[in-house]
């Protein structure tokens, strides 16, 4: 009998055994959750989430122990990684959670990790920020059982309780230390946090009483409007302020009620939760053509760094709703979000955008960054069955978005690495088949790879080197190289999106920039015509000039405290532009041309690549080089 046949037989026996156990214990069966993915099979859902989670964690800064430039968003991103680990059994990122806990639990002045001073123990004047961190540490406690995380969550909760105030509006937690605003998110977080503490502290009555009191206050506060939607907060007169119905406010209200219901089993609470959920996906609410849509997702708008993460918070608690109620309507909605994200809102590098429908335009492009990645990842996590699949198979290609600038004659070849990863308990023999556009070749076109998984906690991986050869006649534009990896009962498809180009002309902060961005390092982009690197961060463009290039110049529209260096090998650098004065207001913005001809080396594989790196000339003051637009002039 073949290994695959043995594997299939053993899995079948395990499945039968599990069904037998459930039949013997009907109460256990009743607690099983409704499968959230009627269309995506479990192993594929796990694989998709793993690919997306790995992309998210590539943006984690291990030195500062956060995700760059956003304090509360970092808490949510880490909690999302915690959700991923809980749902899949993957435990590779526990070290990063603990790294953040140990490095960032102290006090920090304003501007280091947050715009506000951090007071220690992840608290600040922003009460909701403090609560996000408390939920993250409850998640870490659930994953590890280490009491230090739960103790930190309790410390934060005690701090937040100091801002519960019945003298204004009859109750509620203030949004900030200045006590200027009572809003939905701060109080939804408070209810969820206090209920989570109760459900983890044996014999607790204090946190349950606080959660129940806050839920009763929230239900009658006026923030829930006549349509069952949660507006942002209250006026000074303690009435609904009519401000935007953000998805995260609706999601936090759902999540708050669900955790309190688990503590009390009060059917009235669950009924209120379902009313909030039905309102969210009802007419004129938070859904457009079946897809969860923030108001700032409109084609003529752009979500700010906060709004980019709202939908993911909604989906975290929507997943809880599916798991708790096993309602097929809610499960189908979750599945629809995950499918749309994977099919319409993902690029070849596995990055997930802010608009889950994938809608984009030149003025307001669909934005891809770590915040949008964390948000969309929550939907992919929810699409995984709550009983973790025994095995999974995933694949990626690197580079996933290479550029080729073909010479007038001859061919160009690029090296691409196919990565294959798997979880499970049995050896896998996987077949990788590569398809290319007509006239291109992939070497080798097919291969067999063998993986020996040892559970879910640490996925195993292997790599397969490929050579893609492209003729000089290749048409300009995006061309796909596809790899399909299949093992018994599982398959996964990944692609490399190869840009064929004869010109260089792009705005930074757009999808047009991405193929040229060889190494984004810790740089950031806050929209179209904006990429900057400050401190020790940098960003590097790779320009693979055609093999027959005789001269080349690149023009950067750039300002602030820039340092520009050039290299032929991405190792040895020559400074070609540098701002010698501390400029932080953009007053030195100009189009500056760099002659790259001296850096054109010998042609190799049909190209003469040149690397251009932008960094910070004054790394200690927080203002670095900022690039708006890039063009090049090439003579062949």
C-alpha positions in Angstrom: 0.0 0.0 0.0 1.4 3.4 -0.9 2.2 6.1 1.7 -0.6 8.3 0.4 -3.1 5.5 0.7 -2.0 4.7 4.3 -2.3 8.4 5.1 -5.8 8.7 3.7 -6.9 5.5 5.5 -5.5 6.8 8.9 -7.2 10.2 8.5 -10.5 8.4 7.7 -10.2 6.3 10.8 -9.4 9.4 12.9 -12.5 11.2 11.5 -14.7 8.1 12.2 -13.3 8.0 15.7 -14.0 11.6 16.4 -17.6 11.2 15.2 -18.0 8.2 17.5 -16.8 10.3 20.5 -19.3 13.0 19.6 -22.1 10.5 19.3 -21.2 9.1 22.8 -21.2 12.6 24.3 -24.0 14.6 22.7 -23.4 17.6 25.0 -19.9 17.9 23.4 -21.5 17.8 19.9 -23.8 20.6 20.9 -20.8 22.8 21.7 -19.2 22.2 18.3 -19.3 25.3 16.2 -21.0 25.7 12.9 -18.4 25.3 10.1 -17.6 28.8 9.0 -16.4 27.8 5.5 -18.9 25.8 3.5 -17.0 26.5 0.3 -13.3 26.7 1.3 -12.0 23.4 2.6 -10.3 23.5 6.0 -6.7 22.8 5.0 -6.9 25.5 2.3 -8.3 28.0 4.8 -5.4 27.3 7.2 -2.9 27.7 4.4 -4.3 31.0 3.3 -4.2 32.3 6.8 -0.6 31.1 7.3 0.5 32.9 4.1 -1.2 36.2 5.2 0.0 35.9 8.8 3.6 35.5 7.7 3.2 38.6 5.5 1.9 40.6 8.5 4.7 39.5 10.8 7.3 40.5 8.2 6.5 44.1 9.2 7.0 43.5 13.0 9.9 45.4 14.4 11.8 43.2 16.8 13.8 46.0 18.3 11.0 48.3 19.2 8.7 45.2 19.6 5.8 46.7 17.7 4.5 47.5 14.2 5.9 50.8 13.0 4.2 54.1 14.0 0.9 52.9 15.5 0.5 52.0 19.1 -3.1 50.8 19.5 -2.9 49.3 16.0 0.1 47.3 17.1 -2.0 45.8 19.9 -4.7 44.8 17.5 -2.2 43.3 15.0 -0.6 41.2 17.8 -4.0 40.1 19.0 -4.8 39.1 15.5 -1.7 37.0 15.4 -2.8 35.5 18.7 -6.2 34.7 17.0 -4.3 33.0 14.2 -2.3 30.9 16.6 -5.3 29.9 18.6 -7.3 28.9 15.5 -4.5 27.0 13.7 -2.3 25.6 16.4 0.7 27.4 14.9 2.9 28.7 17.7 5.8 30.3 15.9 5.0 33.8 17.0 4.7 33.4 20.7 8.2 34.8 21.0 7.2 38.0 19.4 4.3 38.4 21.8 6.6 38.0 24.7 9.2 40.3 23.2 6.6 43.0 23.0 5.4 42.3 26.6 8.9 42.5 28.1 10.3 45.4 26.0 7.3 47.7 25.9 5.8 47.4 29.4 7.7 50.3 30.8 7.1 54.0 30.6 8.1 55.9 27.4 8.0 59.6 26.5 5.7 60.8 23.8 6.9 60.0 20.3 8.8 56.8 21.0 5.9 54.3 20.7 2.9 56.6 20.9 2.1 60.2 20.3 1.2 60.2 24.0 3.5 59.5 26.9 3.2 55.8 28.0 2.7 55.6 31.7 3.9 52.0 32.1 2.0 48.7 32.0 0.7 49.6 28.5 -1.4 52.5 29.9 -1.7 56.1 28.7 -4.1 59.0 28.6 -5.9 57.2 25.7 -8.1 54.8 27.7 -9.2 52.8 24.7 -5.5 52.2 23.7 -4.9 50.8 27.1 -7.9 48.4 26.7 -6.7 47.1 23.4 -3.4 46.1 25.1 -5.3 44.4 27.9 -7.2 42.3 25.5 -4.0 41.4 23.7 -2.5 40.1 27.0 -5.6 38.1 27.8 -5.1 36.5 24.4 -1.4 35.8 25.3 -2.6 34.2 28.6 -5.0 32.0 26.7 -2.3 30.8 24.4 0.4 30.2 27.0 -1.2 29.9 30.4 1.5 32.2 31.8 -0.1 34.2 34.6 2.0 37.3 34.0 -0.1 38.1 31.0 -3.4 37.8 32.9 -1.9 39.9 35.7 -1.0 42.6 33.2 -4.5 42.6 31.8 -5.9 43.0 35.4 -3.5 45.9 36.1 -4.7 47.7 32.9 -8.3 47.0 33.8 -7.9 48.5 37.2 -6.4 51.6 35.6 -9.3 51.8 33.2 -11.8 51.4 36.0 -10.6 54.7 37.4 -12.3 56.3 34.4 -15.7 54.7 35.0 -17.8 57.7 36.0 -21.5 57.7 37.0 -21.6 61.5 37.5 -21.8 62.1 33.7 -24.4 60.3 31.6 -25.1 57.9 34.5 -22.1 55.8 33.8 -19.6 54.7 31.2 -15.8 54.9 30.8 -14.3 58.1 29.5 -12.4 57.9 26.2 -9.4 59.9 27.5 -7.8 61.0 30.7 -9.1 64.6 30.2 -12.7 63.1 30.5 -14.0 64.9 27.4 -15.9 62.1 25.6 -17.8 58.9 26.2 -17.9 56.7 23.2 -18.8 53.3 21.9 -15.4 51.7 21.4 -14.1 52.5 24.9 -17.2 51.0 26.5 -17.5 48.1 24.2 -13.8 47.2 25.0 -14.6 47.6 28.7 -17.5 45.2 28.7 -15.5 42.6 26.7 -12.4 43.0 28.9 -14.2 42.7 32.2 -16.2 39.7 31.0 -13.0 38.0 29.8 -11.4 38.6 33.1 -14.4 37.1 34.9 -14.4 34.0 32.6 -10.7 33.4 33.5 -10.6 34.1 37.2 -12.1 31.3 39.3 -14.7 32.6 41.8 -14.7 36.1 40.5 -17.7 38.3 41.2 -16.1 41.8 40.9 -15.4 41.8 37.2 -18.7 40.2 36.3 -20.5 42.9 38.2 -18.6 45.6 36.4 -19.2 44.0 33.0 -23.0 43.5 33.7 -23.3 47.1 34.9 -21.5 48.5 31.9 -23.6 46.4 29.5 -26.8 47.6 31.0 -25.6 51.2 30.8 -24.4 50.8 27.2 -27.7 49.3 26.1 -29.6 52.4 27.4 -26.9 55.0 26.7 -28.5 56.1 23.4 -25.4 55.1 21.3 -27.4 52.3 19.7 -29.7 54.0 17.2 -33.2 53.1 16.1 -31.8 50.9 13.3 -29.7 48.8 15.7 -26.5 50.5 14.6 -23.9 51.9 16.9 -22.9 55.5 16.4 -19.6 56.7 17.6 -20.5 58.3 20.9 -22.5 60.7 23.1 -22.8 64.5 23.0 -22.1 66.6 26.0 -25.8 66.4 26.7 -25.6 62.6 26.8 -27.5 61.9 23.6 -26.4 60.0 20.5 -24.1 62.2 18.5 -25.1 60.8 15.2 -21.5 60.3 14.1 -20.3 57.6 11.8 -21.3 54.0 12.3 -17.9 52.4 12.2 -17.7 48.7 11.8 -15.4 48.3 14.8 -17.9 49.9 17.1 -20.6 47.5 15.9 -18.2 44.6 16.2 -17.1 45.5 19.7 -20.7 45.7 20.8 -21.3 42.2 19.4 -18.1 40.9 21.0 -18.9 42.5 24.4 -22.3 40.9 24.5 -21.0 37.5 23.5 -18.4 37.3 26.2 -20.9 38.5 28.9 -23.4 35.9 27.6 -20.8 33.2 28.2 -20.5 34.5 31.7 -24.2 34.7 32.4 -26.0 32.5 29.8 -28.7 35.2 29.9 -30.8 34.8 26.7 -31.7 38.4 26.6 -28.0 39.3 26.1 -27.7 36.9 23.2 -30.9 38.2 21.7 -29.4 41.8 21.8 -26.2 40.6 20.2 -28.1 39.0 17.4 -30.1 42.2 16.9 -26.8 44.1 16.5 -25.5 41.5 14.1 -28.7 41.5 12.0 -28.6 45.3 11.8 -25.0 45.3 10.7 -25.7 43.2 7.6 -29.1 44.7 6.9 -30.1 47.3 4.4 -28.3 50.6 4.4 -25.8 49.4 7.0 -22.2 48.2 6.7 -22.4 46.0 3.6 -22.1 46.8 -0.1 -22.8 44.0 -2.6 -22.4 41.5 0.2 -19.0 42.8 1.3 -18.2 44.6 4.6 -17.5 48.1 3.7 -16.3 51.0 5.8 -17.7 54.5 4.9 -14.1 55.5 4.1 -13.8 52.6 1.7 -15.8 54.6 -0.8 -14.0 55.0 -4.2 -13.6 58.7 -3.6 -12.1 58.4 -0.1 -9.2 56.9 1.7 -9.2 55.4 5.2 -6.8 56.8 7.7 -4.4 54.5 9.6 -7.1 53.9 12.2 -9.9 53.1 9.8 -7.8 50.6 7.9 -8.1 48.2 10.9 -11.7 48.6 11.8 -13.2 45.8 9.7 -10.8 43.3 11.1 -12.0 44.0 14.6 -15.6 43.5 13.4 -14.6 40.2 11.9 -12.9 39.0 15.0 -16.1 39.3 17.0 -18.2 38.1 14.0 -16.2 34.9 14.1 -17.1 34.6 17.8 -20.7 35.1 16.8 -20.5 32.3 14.2 -18.8 30.0 16.7 -21.3 30.7 19.4 -24.6 30.7 17.5 -23.7 28.2 14.7 -26.2 30.3 12.6 -25.6 29.5 8.9 -26.5 33.1 7.9 -23.7 34.5 9.9 -21.3 31.7 8.7 -22.2 32.4 5.1 -21.4 36.1 5.5 -18.0 35.3 7.1 -17.2 33.0 4.2 -18.2 35.6 1.7 -15.7 38.1 3.2 -12.9 35.6 3.2 -13.5 34.6 -0.4 -13.6 38.2 -1.6 -10.4 39.1 0.2 -8.5 36.1 -1.2 -9.9 36.4 -4.7 -10.2 40.2 -5.2 -8.2 42.0 -2.5 -4.8 40.1 -2.6 -1.7 40.7 -4.7 0.9 38.1 -5.7 3.0 38.8 -2.6 0.1 37.8 -0.4 -0.6 41.4 0.7 -4.3 42.2 1.6 -5.8 45.6 0.9 -8.1 47.9 2.8 -11.1 47.5 0.3 -12.2 43.9 0.5 -14.0 44.2 -2.8 -10.7 45.1 -4.4 -12.0 48.4 -5.9 -9.2 50.8 -6.7 -8.5 53.9 -8.8 -5.6 56.3 -9.4 -6.8 59.1 -7.1 -7.8 56.8 -4.2 -6.0 53.5 -4.7 -6.7 50.4 -2.7 -4.1 50.6 0.1 -1.9 47.7 1.2 0.1 47.9 4.4 0.4 46.0 7.7 -2.7 47.5 9.1 -4.8 46.4 6.2 -3.1 43.0 6.4 -4.0 42.5 10.0 -7.6 43.6 9.3 -8.2 41.3 6.4 -6.4 38.4 8.1 -9.1 38.3 10.7 -11.6 37.2 8.1 -9.3 34.5 6.8 -8.8 33.3 10.4 -12.6 33.1 10.9 -12.9 31.0 7.8 -10.9 28.2 9.4 -13.0 25.5 11.1 -13.0 25.9 14.9 -11.8 22.3 15.1 -8.3 22.8 13.5 -7.8 20.7 10.4 -5.1 18.0 10.9 -3.1 19.1 7.9 -2.5 21.9 5.4 -0.3 22.8 2.4 0.7 26.3 1.3 3.0 27.8 -1.2 4.6 31.2 -2.0 6.9 32.6 -4.7 9.8 35.0 -4.1 10.2 37.5 -5.5 6.5 37.6 -6.0 6.5 40.8 -8.0 9.7 41.0 -10.0 10.4 43.4 -12.8 12.0 42.6 -16.2 13.2 45.2 -18.6 13.9 43.2 -21.8 16.8 44.1 -24.1 16.2 44.7 -27.8 17.3 41.1 -28.5 18.0 37.9 -26.6 16.3 36.8 -23.4 16.3 37.7 -19.7 16.2 35.2 -16.9 15.3 35.7 -13.3 15.7 33.4 -10.3 12.5 32.7 -8.4 12.2 30.6 -5.3 9.1 28.4 -4.7 8.5 28.0 -1.0 6.2 25.1 0.2 5.0 24.7 3.8 2.9 22.1 5.5 1.4 21.0 8.8 0.1 17.6 9.8 1.3 14.3 11.1 2.3 12.3 8.1 4.9 12.7 5.4 3.8 14.6 2.3 5.0 14.0 -1.3 3.9 17.1 -3.2 4.1 17.8 -6.9 4.9 21.3 -8.1 3.9 22.3 -11.6 4.9 25.7 -13.1 3.0 27.4 -15.9 4.2 30.5 -17.8 3.0 32.8 -20.5 3.5 31.6 -24.1 7.1 31.8 -25.2 8.5 31.8 -21.6 10.1 28.9 -19.9 10.3 27.7 -16.4 13.1 25.4 -15.3 12.3 22.9 -13.9 8.7 22.9 -15.1 7.7 20.2 -12.6 9.2 18.9 -9.4 8.5 16.7 -6.5 9.1 18.0 -3.0 8.9 15.9 0.2 7.9 17.4 3.6 7.8 15.7 7.0 5.4 17.7 9.2 5.4 17.2 12.9 2.1 18.7 14.0 0.6 22.1 13.7 2.7 24.1 16.1 5.7 24.6 13.8 4.9 24.3 10.1 7.7 22.7 8.1 8.9 24.2 4.9 11.2 23.6 1.9 12.2 25.6 -1.1 12.6 24.9 -4.8 14.8 27.1 -7.0 13.3 28.1 -10.4 14.6 29.9 -13.4 12.1 31.9 -15.4 13.4 32.8 -18.9 11.6 35.7 -20.7 12.1 36.5 -24.5 12.8 40.0 -25.6 9.4 40.1 -27.4 7.5 39.8 -24.1 4.6 42.3 -24.0 4.7 45.2 -21.5 2.5 44.8 -18.5 1.8 42.3 -15.8 2.4 38.6 -16.7 1.7 35.7 -14.3 3.9 32.7 -13.6 1.8 30.2 -11.7 2.8 27.3 -9.4 0.3 24.7 -8.4 1.4 22.5 -5.6 -0.6 19.3 -4.9 -0.4 16.4 -2.4 -3.0 13.8 -1.7 -6.3 15.5 -1.0 -4.7 19.0 -0.9 -3.6 21.7 -3.4 -2.5 25.3 -3.3 -1.9 27.8 -6.1 0.6 30.7 -5.9 1.8 33.2 -8.5 4.6 35.6 -9.3 3.3 38.8 -10.9 6.1 39.7 -13.4 6.1 43.3 -14.6 7.5 43.7 -18.1 8.5 47.3 -18.6 10.6 49.5 -20.9 10.1 52.7 -18.9 10.3 53.7 -15.3 7.7 56.3 -14.2 5.6 55.9 -11.0 4.2 57.6 -8.0 5.3 56.4 -4.6 2.6 55.0 -2.3 0.8 53.2 -5.1 0.7 49.6 -6.5 2.8 50.9 -9.4 5.7 51.5 -7.0 5.6 48.0 -5.5 7.4 46.0 -8.2 10.3 48.4 -8.1 10.5 48.4 -4.3 13.2 45.8 -3.7 13.5 46.4 0.0 10.9 48.6 1.9 12.7 47.9 5.2 11.0 50.1 7.8 9.9 52.8 5.4 6.3 54.0 5.5 3.8 55.4 3.1 0.8 57.6 4.0 -0.9 57.7 0.6 -0.1 58.6 -3.0 3.2 60.4 -3.6 4.5 59.6 -0.2 7.2 57.2 0.9 9.6 58.1 3.7 12.2 56.5 5.9 13.4 58.0 9.2 15.8 57.0 11.9 17.5 53.8 10.9 15.0 52.8 8.3 15.5 53.0 4.6 13.9 51.8 1.3 15.7 50.5 -1.8 14.6 50.4 -5.4 16.0 47.9 -7.9 16.2 49.0 -11.5 17.0 46.0 -13.7 18.1 48.0 -16.8 18.3 46.0 -20.1 21.5 44.3 -20.9 22.2 46.6 -23.8 21.8 49.8 -21.7 24.6 52.3 -22.3 23.5 55.1 -20.0 20.8 55.7 -17.4 19.6 58.5 -15.2 16.9 58.4 -12.5 15.0 61.4 -11.2 13.6 61.4 -7.7 11.2 64.1 -6.5 12.4 64.2 -2.9 12.5 66.4 0.2 13.4 66.6 3.9 16.5 65.0 5.3 17.4 62.6 2.6 20.4 60.4 2.1 20.5 58.7 -1.3 23.0 55.9 -2.1 23.6 53.8 -5.2 25.0 50.2 -5.6 25.5 47.6 -8.3 25.2 44.7 -5.9 23.0 45.9 -2.9 26.1 45.6 -0.7 28.6 48.3 -1.5 27.1 51.8 -1.5 28.1 55.2 -2.9 26.4 58.4 -1.6 25.1 60.4 -4.5 22.7 62.9 -2.8 22.6 64.2 0.7 20.7 67.0 2.5 23.2 68.7 4.7 20.7 70.9 6.7 18.0 69.7 9.0 14.9 70.3 6.9 11.5 69.0 8.2 8.9 71.1 6.4 9.4 69.9 2.8 10.8 73.3 1.8 13.6 71.6 -0.2 11.3 69.5 -2.3 12.8 69.2 -5.8 13.2 66.8 -8.7 16.8 65.7 -8.5 18.5 63.6 -11.2 21.2 61.0 -10.5 23.5 59.7 -13.3 23.5 55.9 -12.9 25.8 55.3 -15.9 28.9 54.8 -13.7 27.1 52.1 -11.8 26.0 50.0 -14.8 27.9 46.8 -14.3 28.4 43.9 -16.7 25.2 42.3 -18.0 24.1 39.1 -16.3 21.0 37.1 -17.2 20.0 39.9 -19.6 20.1 42.8 -17.2 22.3 45.4 -15.6 20.6 46.0 -12.2 21.3 49.2 -10.2 20.0 49.7 -6.6 19.0 53.1 -5.2 18.6 53.4 -1.5 16.9 56.3 0.4 17.5 56.8 4.1 17.8 59.5 6.8 20.6 62.0 6.8 19.8 63.0 10.4 18.6 59.8 11.9 18.2 61.2 15.4 15.5 63.8 14.9 12.7 61.7 13.3 12.6 63.2 9.8 14.0 61.3 6.9 14.0 61.3 3.1 10.6 61.4 1.5 10.1 60.5 -2.2 7.1 61.5 -4.2 7.8 60.4 -7.8 10.4 58.4 -9.7 11.3 58.5 -13.4 14.2 57.3 -15.4 15.9 58.0 -18.8 17.5 55.0 -20.4 19.6 54.8 -23.6 20.2 51.4 -25.2 
